[in-house]
Amino acid sequence: MLVKPTVATIVQQDVLMFLKEQPSESVDLIVTDPAYSGMNQHLLLGHGRIVGKYQEKGEGRWFEEFHDTPENYSQFLSECRRVLKQDRHLFLMFDSFSLLSLGAMVRDFFNVKNVVTWDKVNIGMGHYFRRQTEFILFASKGKRPVTRRDIPDIWKIKRLHRAQYPTQKPVELFEAMIASSKEKENDDFVVCDPFVGSGSSAVAALRQGASFIGCDISDKAVSLSRSRVEGYLQRGIDIGQEKPAFDEAMQKKFW
Ligand SMILES: C[S@@+](CC[C@H](N)C(=O)[O-])C[C@H]1O[C@@H](n2cnc3c(N)ncnc32)[C@H](O)[C@@H]1O
């Protein structure tokens, strides 16, 4: 399905099919948090403990995985490059396992500028040192400055408790990415997230005055993200996140 950006368009589709149907050089920014299979396969093979319902088969699983073989991942990156306009940015999220196994491939398609550390403030699961961080690879296609020069590469944004969707990220995390790439006055800016999940990136785009296109393979994700967008557009509220996740000092750095 060819997606024409209006305000926010979210479709249920596989990431590669979705990207292949988008016109070349049609989006201004890609922010995305892929479903990596590497970490979970590593845990299954090792002595790790799979968290939650992950071990269940079929419907009980958290969500479908994108099979991040080097072939699939390079197709994904190549499509991201084609769809992104010249002189634009990409923010790509990684867990520590995938950053080491797949992160270097991003250099074959984009100019990698930084690895931003998302500091979730509170510790989570972990077999040795408990995890408090995830990583965001910041890269460009061509040249483009960030909107401010005083933003550090560690972003302190609280993880969500009682989230409505597995791996749901705070809206503020995506807002930080968008605000550092989009000039405030630009109202013709299209953000794309082809692993949209709960829709946090879509709400972030709207809050930052951008249009949004995205997809997810899961019907639950598509229905939740569409409801969040609708709630935001009609009533100005986000039904997916009760409390803000930024601390005040961090917020001042971005806005
Ligand atoms: C890490 S989650 C994204 C979470 C999202 N950032 C949020 O804040 O809610 C990854 C998403 O990728 C989706 N997914 C998995 N395989 C996919 C595929 N082949 N095509 C598109 N989406 C896929 C999953 O359904 C899941 O919602």
The ligand as an ORCA input file, in Angstrom:
! r2SCAN-3c Opt
* xyz 0 1
  C      10.717     -2.952     20.089
  S       9.058     -2.938     19.495
  C       8.751     -1.235     19.200
  C       8.260     -0.537     20.417
  C       7.941      0.925     20.153
  N       9.122      1.708     19.936
  C       7.159      1.529     21.310
  O       7.588      2.542     21.908
  O       6.095      0.978     21.626
  C       9.244     -3.617     17.915
  C       7.973     -3.739     17.108
  O       8.310     -4.323     15.846
  C       7.197     -5.072     15.394
  N       7.676     -6.013     14.356
  C       8.284     -7.214     14.489
  N       8.575     -7.769     13.318
  C       8.141     -6.880     12.380
  C       8.158     -6.864     10.960
  N       8.677     -7.880     10.276
  N       7.626     -5.800     10.327
  C       7.093     -4.743     11.035
  N       7.033     -4.721     12.374
  C       7.566     -5.758     13.051
  C       6.665     -5.729     16.653
  O       5.301     -6.080     16.489
  C       6.893     -4.632     17.696
  O       5.728     -3.876     17.887
*
